[in-house]
């Protein structure tokens, strides 16, 4: 039984550290995972993956960012509010940029797609669902020998389950946290200052101008799985508490359009 999520230290950052321990457990490593260990999937504790010696040999020794804060981090969502926001330069000025995109099922084109990000670490939810595992391992095997300077790591399903319990214990009831909300939670542990861009669940902006749900397509939200407005309320609360900075307006300083940086 996990009781850590019932502890109430002074700040949200400390609550997350006590409960979820991103610095020690948010990705799968040789340090926190053994050969032949059964890994429970994030979304199904009845299904497991047995860690093979081959895959274990390809894991990082430890979490690269443990033991230090990452400074100023920009967490970039995919909300339509990003379009024409002129926030690209401001985002690029952060010490670390955390963002996410969907991966193609065939990992071969991935080599070209990720090469534009230099030595950025690629974090994949290999153990979120069973269908994710084989394609994630294939992506790791393709990228590791070709681009060793660009680490490929896997989200820890136990960390994500603990994170889910943490927020459900605080009233956020949804089937699964959105990827963006997971990454913001992780950033609150890893980073000194967290700036959030592109998280906006509504059909119009603050000036009542229509905005798409995503900046790059016309898809609508999956309301069965995620509850974006409820997540947004939590972000507003964290912003009002000074835990993070939520950016909802175009950036004041001139810069290239954000799309040129994504």
PLY file of the C-alpha trace (Angstrom):
ply
format ascii 1.0
element vertex 262
property float x
property float y
property float z
element edge 261
property int vertex1
property int vertex2
end_header
0.00 0.00 0.00
1.36 3.40 -0.99
0.90 5.95 1.77
3.42 8.52 0.53
0.74 10.48 -1.29
-0.97 11.22 2.01
2.02 13.18 3.35
1.60 16.95 3.30
4.96 18.75 3.50
5.09 22.55 3.07
5.30 22.89 -0.72
4.07 21.09 -3.81
7.64 20.43 -4.91
8.46 18.67 -1.66
5.19 16.74 -1.81
6.14 15.45 -5.24
9.64 14.56 -4.08
8.35 12.63 -1.07
5.73 10.85 -3.13
7.15 10.26 -6.59
10.96 10.75 -6.51
11.53 11.72 -10.14
15.26 12.13 -9.51
15.56 8.43 -8.73
12.76 6.70 -10.55
11.23 8.57 -13.47
13.07 6.57 -16.16
14.09 2.91 -16.31
17.81 2.50 -15.52
20.28 -0.23 -14.65
20.34 1.17 -11.13
16.60 0.84 -10.47
15.84 -2.22 -12.63
17.38 -5.71 -12.61
17.73 -8.34 -15.31
14.71 -10.70 -15.26
12.72 -8.21 -13.19
9.00 -8.18 -14.02
7.92 -4.67 -14.95
4.23 -3.92 -14.47
2.70 -1.79 -17.19
1.53 1.67 -16.26
-2.06 1.09 -17.37
-2.40 -2.58 -16.41
-0.86 -4.20 -13.34
-1.97 -7.63 -14.60
0.40 -7.44 -17.58
4.16 -7.46 -17.16
7.35 -7.33 -19.19
10.36 -9.40 -18.13
13.52 -7.33 -18.43
15.92 -9.10 -20.77
19.69 -8.99 -20.47
19.91 -7.47 -23.96
17.58 -4.57 -23.17
19.12 -4.08 -19.73
22.56 -3.64 -21.33
21.15 -0.74 -23.38
19.68 1.13 -20.40
21.46 4.14 -18.88
23.38 3.47 -15.68
21.39 6.06 -13.75
19.16 9.08 -14.30
21.42 11.68 -15.95
19.93 14.60 -14.03
19.86 13.13 -10.52
21.62 15.04 -7.77
21.23 18.49 -9.35
18.58 20.98 -10.39
18.30 21.80 -14.08
17.89 25.56 -13.71
15.20 27.26 -15.80
13.07 24.77 -17.75
10.49 25.46 -20.45
7.78 22.79 -20.73
6.12 23.15 -24.13
2.66 21.73 -24.78
0.89 21.39 -28.10
-2.00 23.81 -27.55
-3.21 25.98 -30.42
-2.48 29.02 -28.27
1.15 28.63 -29.39
0.38 29.68 -32.97
1.79 33.13 -33.74
2.81 33.52 -30.09
6.37 34.64 -30.95
7.61 32.63 -27.97
10.27 30.65 -29.81
13.21 32.80 -28.73
12.02 32.92 -25.11
11.59 29.14 -25.02
15.02 28.59 -26.57
16.60 30.79 -23.89
15.73 28.25 -21.17
18.45 26.00 -19.77
16.36 22.95 -20.72
13.37 22.58 -23.04
10.93 19.74 -22.38
8.42 18.99 -25.10
6.65 16.02 -26.64
5.49 14.64 -29.97
3.84 11.46 -31.20
6.21 8.88 -32.69
5.66 7.06 -35.95
5.11 3.30 -35.66
8.03 2.71 -38.04
11.14 4.03 -36.26
13.32 4.28 -39.38
12.25 7.86 -40.33
12.83 8.77 -36.70
16.57 9.10 -37.31
16.06 12.11 -39.54
13.29 13.57 -37.41
15.19 13.55 -34.12
18.55 14.60 -35.56
17.36 18.22 -35.75
17.28 18.27 -31.93
21.01 17.66 -31.54
21.85 15.81 -28.33
18.36 16.09 -26.79
17.26 13.07 -24.78
14.32 11.13 -26.23
11.97 9.78 -23.53
9.53 7.07 -24.68
6.61 5.51 -22.72
7.64 1.96 -23.62
5.68 0.41 -20.76
2.52 2.53 -20.82
0.63 -0.01 -22.95
1.72 -3.41 -24.24
1.50 -2.16 -27.84
4.16 0.46 -27.06
6.91 -1.94 -26.01
8.13 -3.56 -29.22
8.18 -0.35 -31.26
9.93 1.51 -28.42
12.65 -1.14 -28.14
13.04 -1.10 -31.93
13.47 2.69 -31.83
16.14 2.30 -29.13
18.01 -0.32 -31.17
17.88 1.86 -34.29
18.95 5.12 -32.66
21.52 4.04 -30.07
24.25 2.90 -32.50
23.57 5.65 -35.04
23.11 8.57 -32.64
24.87 7.69 -29.36
25.02 11.39 -28.50
21.21 11.44 -28.33
20.11 9.17 -25.44
16.91 7.15 -25.75
15.31 6.31 -22.40
12.03 4.81 -21.20
9.55 6.31 -18.76
9.28 4.19 -15.62
5.72 2.82 -15.37
5.96 2.62 -11.58
6.84 6.32 -11.44
3.88 7.22 -13.67
1.49 5.11 -11.56
2.72 6.85 -8.42
2.29 10.22 -10.12
-1.25 9.24 -11.07
-2.05 8.35 -7.44
-0.52 11.63 -6.27
-2.85 13.77 -8.37
-5.93 11.59 -7.90
-5.35 11.95 -4.17
-5.70 15.69 -4.76
-8.98 15.44 -6.62
-7.83 15.14 -10.24
-10.00 12.27 -11.48
-9.27 11.15 -15.05
-8.49 7.86 -16.75
-4.89 8.87 -17.38
-2.89 12.04 -16.89
-2.00 13.79 -20.12
1.62 13.48 -21.22
2.05 17.21 -20.80
0.82 17.17 -17.22
3.16 14.26 -16.44
6.12 16.22 -17.81
5.21 19.35 -15.87
5.06 17.27 -12.68
8.48 15.80 -13.46
9.90 19.25 -14.21
8.71 20.53 -10.82
11.09 18.04 -9.21
14.00 18.37 -11.63
14.05 22.10 -12.37
14.69 25.21 -10.30
12.19 27.31 -12.27
9.42 25.88 -14.47
7.86 27.91 -17.29
4.87 26.37 -19.07
3.82 27.19 -22.64
1.09 25.83 -24.90
-1.27 24.46 -22.25
-4.72 25.80 -23.04
-7.79 23.52 -23.22
-10.33 26.00 -24.57
-11.56 26.85 -28.07
-10.76 30.57 -27.83
-7.93 32.56 -26.30
-8.08 35.33 -23.68
-9.06 37.80 -26.40
-11.90 35.45 -27.45
-10.22 34.59 -30.74
-10.73 30.98 -31.89
-7.73 28.68 -31.46
-7.32 25.02 -32.49
-6.84 22.36 -29.86
-3.36 21.57 -31.28
-1.14 24.11 -33.01
-0.21 21.59 -35.73
-3.55 19.92 -36.64
-7.33 20.12 -36.24
-7.85 17.11 -33.97
-10.23 17.42 -31.04
-9.40 16.35 -27.46
-9.93 12.83 -26.16
-12.37 13.76 -23.41
-12.87 10.13 -22.39
-9.24 9.68 -21.35
-8.07 13.17 -20.36
-9.73 16.05 -18.53
-7.74 18.99 -19.79
-9.84 21.74 -18.15
-9.37 20.07 -14.75
-5.62 19.78 -15.34
-5.58 23.44 -16.35
-7.22 24.41 -13.05
-4.35 22.65 -11.24
-1.84 24.58 -13.35
-3.55 27.86 -12.47
-3.35 26.93 -8.79
0.35 26.11 -9.08
0.90 29.40 -10.92
-0.91 31.38 -8.21
1.24 29.65 -5.57
4.43 30.63 -7.40
5.35 27.00 -8.04
5.50 27.51 -11.83
4.93 30.25 -14.40
2.07 29.66 -16.82
2.39 31.64 -20.08
-0.97 32.39 -21.73
-0.24 35.53 -23.75
2.02 36.15 -26.76
5.59 36.77 -25.67
6.43 40.46 -25.38
9.95 40.23 -26.75
10.22 39.89 -30.54
11.36 36.54 -31.86
10.84 33.99 -34.59
7.50 32.21 -34.77
7.34 29.19 -32.49
6.67 26.83 -35.38
10.21 27.44 -36.63
11.54 25.96 -33.39
9.38 22.83 -33.23
0 1
1 2
2 3
3 4
4 5
5 6
6 7
7 8
8 9
9 10
10 11
11 12
12 13
13 14
14 15
15 16
16 17
17 18
18 19
19 20
20 21
21 22
22 23
23 24
24 25
25 26
26 27
27 28
28 29
29 30
30 31
31 32
32 33
33 34
34 35
35 36
36 37
37 38
38 39
39 40
40 41
41 42
42 43
43 44
44 45
45 46
46 47
47 48
48 49
49 50
50 51
51 52
52 53
53 54
54 55
55 56
56 57
57 58
58 59
59 60
60 61
61 62
62 63
63 64
64 65
65 66
66 67
67 68
68 69
69 70
70 71
71 72
72 73
73 74
74 75
75 76
76 77
77 78
78 79
79 80
80 81
81 82
82 83
83 84
84 85
85 86
86 87
87 88
88 89
89 90
90 91
91 92
92 93
93 94
94 95
95 96
96 97
97 98
98 99
99 100
100 101
101 102
102 103
103 104
104 105
105 106
106 107
107 108
108 109
109 110
110 111
111 112
112 113
113 114
114 115
115 116
116 117
117 118
118 119
119 120
120 121
121 122
122 123
123 124
124 125
125 126
126 127
127 128
128 129
129 130
130 131
131 132
132 133
133 134
134 135
135 136
136 137
137 138
138 139
139 140
140 141
141 142
142 143
143 144
144 145
145 146
146 147
147 148
148 149
149 150
150 151
151 152
152 153
153 154
154 155
155 156
156 157
157 158
158 159
159 160
160 161
161 162
162 163
163 164
164 165
165 166
166 167
167 168
168 169
169 170
170 171
171 172
172 173
173 174
174 175
175 176
176 177
177 178
178 179
179 180
180 181
181 182
182 183
183 184
184 185
185 186
186 187
187 188
188 189
189 190
190 191
191 192
192 193
193 194
194 195
195 196
196 197
197 198
198 199
199 200
200 201
201 202
202 203
203 204
204 205
205 206
206 207
207 208
208 209
209 210
210 211
211 212
212 213
213 214
214 215
215 216
216 217
217 218
218 219
219 220
220 221
221 222
222 223
223 224
224 225
225 226
226 227
227 228
228 229
229 230
230 231
231 232
232 233
233 234
234 235
235 236
236 237
237 238
238 239
239 240
240 241
241 242
242 243
243 244
244 245
245 246
246 247
247 248
248 249
249 250
250 251
251 252
252 253
253 254
254 255
255 256
256 257
257 258
258 259
259 260
260 261
